[in-house]
């Protein structure tokens, strides 16, 4: 099958992952009501997913460096669909948590495998733009997910969004089975070692930094809907439409990453600029008493910065890790979700107790640590240009 079909097929594969995960940003209150708990406790539906993802991703990454990545991708899509259908009949909050763990396992195989396939086939000088193209699929999911969830929840109930996305996963499975090339680039078995790359600072510094800033940005977004709802007394449906501003920013960042990398003359400079913009946007959104229009503007900037930073850093990690890219990219996803797991419940608790300004203290610590690691990596890797 011609390789030109690879990027659209992979973008479609990650679309429903983004939709399923991020639609919960508008559903915390309805889910809390459905399972007789609080929105803060309902956020554990996100955290349990993140925990299983974080634990399982390195195992799947190691596996994907040694087996047919196409087959692993298709199986994980099927499991993700099954999880969505099962969640709609969960009899209790505990069972729903277990099912979200199962969904995290499926995503742990799907997402890093998709990006490893990009790194296998696309030349290095085009990888940032190619990663951005695939991330457009997830971004469309992030844009559509909250809107779909808000509208379907208000029109029907909380089960409708999960049924819709699960059905979409099955459709995606059928499309991907036909479009994905049956043979990907080969792997150099003689060079691959089980996590031997972990001693290389050129990999571990940007890897840990990405886990911190990406996980924090996602955790913050998952609370952004509640922030807007409480500040402006919005309905669930309006919140769903409003937080899609974040997805719009992500889309613009993904689509523009190739040009921005060219403008800044490299991935490293682009990443540093994107992280500065991300930190400013998150801080202003959480702290400043903005009108709704201002809040949506900074939510869009927040998404745009993340849309630049994510494909740029993924391309950097794939290039630096060479034959171990499956392991490294999967560990990157694990660290992202570990940060979500650690930051989201704490931030949600702070938000309930003291409001959004106090919550920014939680986000500020992790973003500052990420900035320190990124600057240190820049100076070590290229001291003359730092």
Secondary structure by P-SEA (a helix, b strand, c coil): ccccaaaaaaaaaaaaaaaaaacccccaaaaaaaacccccccaaaaaaaaaaaaacaaaaaaaaacccaaaaaaaaaaaaaaaaaaaaacccaaaaaaaaaaaaaaaaacaaaaaaaaaacccccaaaaaaaaaaaaaaaaaaaaaaaaaaaaaacccaaaaaaaaaaaaaaaaaaaacccccccccccccccccccccccccaaaaaaaaaaaaaaaaaaaaaaaaaaaaccccaaaaaaaaaaaaaaaaaaaaaaaaaaaaaccaaaaaaaaaaaaaaaaaaaacccccaaaaaaaaaaaaaaaaaaaaaaaaaaaaaaccaaaaaaaaaaaaaaaaaaacaaaaaaaaacccaaaaaaaaaaaaaaaaaaaaaaaaaaccccc
